[in-house]
């Protein structure tokens, strides 16, 4: 039996990859926010967790598109908080703006019940992954994801 390598923060957020679209260079994820990551008496998702959801969605997309040769390190991440996020299910979609040999640019949108909660853009330094990470998403977070090929 393989060891679950899912990071603790992804377990806390119940992060799951729903769809990987190689043709449009996009990735969809779902998250489940509970009161533990909220302020205001457990009613509003703390902004750092909102950012983590979008950052993870962009990072997993880059990892998939580079066949797990590279992992992205955020050079910067710009977030716009557009509405209040509440405990419950959230959906995120990330897209590649441009992916070069050493730098990438990505964007993400986070939605809850059809309403856009936040957007993000990020500049990403592509760093070669040490060791075998290829099965990380496929065996854990993305095991039930829909794959759309070119």
Protein Blocks (a to p, Z undefined) as FASTA:
>chain_A
ZZdfbdfklmmnopacfbdcfklopadddddddfklcgehhiaccfklmmmmmmmmmmmm
mmmmnoomaccddfbdcdddfbdcdedddddddddfbdcfkbccddddddeehiafbdcd
ddddddddehjfklmmmmmmmmmcccddZZ
